Amino acid sequence: MYAPESKSWNWKDLTNLISNKCIILGDFNVDMNNDTQSSEALLEWADACSLAPCIPDAAISLRSNRTIDYALSNGVPLSIQTYKGGSSSDHKPILSTLSCGRNEQARRKNTH
């Protein structure tokens, strides 16, 4: 997901998209530790949807010391970390690992 600071919607508008075993991963433009008012609104909505934040181990933004890219998870075990390699973006990519109930392993990429 991408939630620009200038968004014209609020978090509650996304509630109908949440289901059991749901993960939202992306650029929330809210630093949980430094953006008090914005993080309270996001966490209040996340709590109402039973979504728990999963925050990476290091700052994401290359322009500031902010962690604004992370995941919210509902019923899916998830770990997340900051990619330490190079990137052409102004954000460091985040890598996530989630547990699946399948016995087979598949490697592929799917970006929307």
Residue pairs with C-beta under 8 A, 6 or more apart in sequence:
1 24
1 25
1 26
1 27
1 28
2 26
2 27
3 26
3 27
3 28
3 29
3 30
4 29
5 29
10 41
10 45
11 41
11 42
11 45
11 46
12 45
14 24
14 45
15 45
15 48
15 49
18 24
18 49
18 51
18 74
19 74
20 74
20 75
21 74
21 75
21 76
22 51
22 73
22 74
22 75
22 76
23 71
23 72
23 73
23 74
23 76
23 78
23 96
23 98
24 51
24 71
24 72
24 73
25 70
25 71
25 94
25 96
26 69
27 68
27 69
27 91
28 42
28 68
28 69
28 70
29 38
29 68
30 38
30 39
30 42
30 68
31 39
31 66
31 67
31 68
32 39
32 42
32 43
32 53
32 55
32 67
32 70
33 39
33 67
34 66
43 53
46 52
46 53
46 72
49 74
50 74
50 75
51 72
51 73
51 74
52 72
52 73
52 74
53 70
53 71
53 72
54 70
54 71
54 72
54 73
54 78
54 79
54 80
54 96
55 67
55 70
55 80
56 67
56 69
56 70
56 80
56 81
56 82
56 94
57 81
57 82
58 67
58 81
58 82
58 92
59 65
59 66
59 67
59 82
59 92
60 66
60 67
60 68
60 69
60 70
60 82
60 91
60 92
60 94
61 67
61 68
61 90
61 91
61 92
62 87
62 89
62 90
62 91
62 92
63 90
68 91
69 91
69 94
70 80
70 94
71 78
71 80
71 94
71 96
76 98
76 99
77 98
77 99
78 96
78 97
78 98
78 99
79 96
79 97
79 98
80 94
80 95
80 96
80 97
81 94
81 95
81 96
82 92
82 93
82 94
82 95
83 92
83 93
83 94
83 95
84 92
87 93
